[in-house]
């Protein structure tokens, strides 16, 4: 694919910008930040120390809990595509200023990128599912690759890393 050859491509899921209950202990395990503002800034800083302006970042859902916090995506210095998650409930026009593209899923050569993991019976030709939604939890099936920020040290993971994981599984 031409798009993938012209820039580096990264993935992450579930930043949950502005979600105070994910840092205050309401949800267990909680994220290791004193509050949502610290978490938001850490994720933005980690993104910007990882991606370059010409790179592409797929955010696999659950960008922000509050409509007011969607704009934080604009502080991530690269091109962005949103794969909608279950918490991305606002009108599409709220997301459009910050994303080049908004999709339900994205099919790549060798895997499918989704927010919620797809059913194993649906994997078929996709072979692998790069997903979010499950946060700290992993699916006990090597065909699922969790890119929730909790699993990637709150930073995006590069496509080459995902392809390395897949290649190692196929040995």
BELCORNOR-V956147 format. One record per residue. N is the residue number from 0. SS is DSSP state (H for helix, E for strand, C for the rest). PHI is phi as a letter, one per 30 degrees, with the letter a starting at -180 (NA if undefined). Layout:
n/ss/phi
N/SS/PHI
N/SS/PHI
This chain:
n/ss/phi
0/C/NA
1/H/e
2/H/e
3/H/d
4/H/d
5/H/d
6/C/a
7/C/d
8/E/c
9/E/b
10/E/b
11/E/a
12/E/b
13/C/i
14/C/d
15/C/h
16/E/e
17/C/i
18/C/c
19/H/d
20/H/d
21/H/d
22/C/c
23/C/c
24/C/j
25/C/d
26/C/c
27/C/c
28/C/d
29/C/d
30/C/d
31/C/d
32/C/b
33/C/d
34/C/a
35/H/d
36/H/d
37/H/d
38/H/d
39/H/e
40/H/d
41/H/d
42/H/d
43/H/d
44/H/d
45/H/d
46/H/d
47/H/d
48/C/d
49/C/c
50/C/c
51/C/c
52/C/e
53/C/d
54/C/d
55/E/b
56/E/c
57/E/c
58/E/c
59/C/d
60/C/j
61/C/h
62/C/d
63/E/b
64/C/d
65/C/c
66/H/e
67/H/d
68/H/c
69/H/e
70/H/d
71/H/d
72/H/e
73/H/d
74/H/d
75/C/d
76/C/d
77/C/a
78/E/d
79/E/b
80/E/b
81/E/c
82/E/c
83/C/e
84/C/c
85/C/d
86/C/c
87/C/d
88/C/c
89/C/d
90/C/e
91/H/e
92/H/d
93/H/d
94/H/c
95/H/e
96/C/d
97/C/c
98/C/b
99/C/d
100/E/a
101/E/b
102/E/b
103/C/d
104/C/b
105/E/b
106/E/c
107/E/c
108/C/d
109/C/j
110/E/a
111/E/c
112/E/c
113/C/b
114/C/d
115/C/d
116/C/e
117/C/d
118/C/d
119/H/e
120/H/d
121/H/c
122/C/d
123/H/h
124/H/d
125/H/d
126/C/i
127/E/b
128/E/b
129/E/d
130/E/b
131/C/b
132/C/i
133/C/c
134/C/h
135/C/d
136/C/d
137/C/c
138/C/d
139/C/d
140/C/a
141/C/d
142/C/d
143/E/c
144/E/c
145/E/d
146/C/c
147/E/d
148/C/e
149/C/d
150/C/c
151/C/c
152/C/h
153/C/i
154/C/b
155/C/d
156/E/c
157/E/d
158/H/e
159/H/e
160/H/d
161/H/d
162/H/d
163/H/d
164/H/e
165/H/d
166/H/d
167/H/d
168/H/d
169/C/d
170/C/d
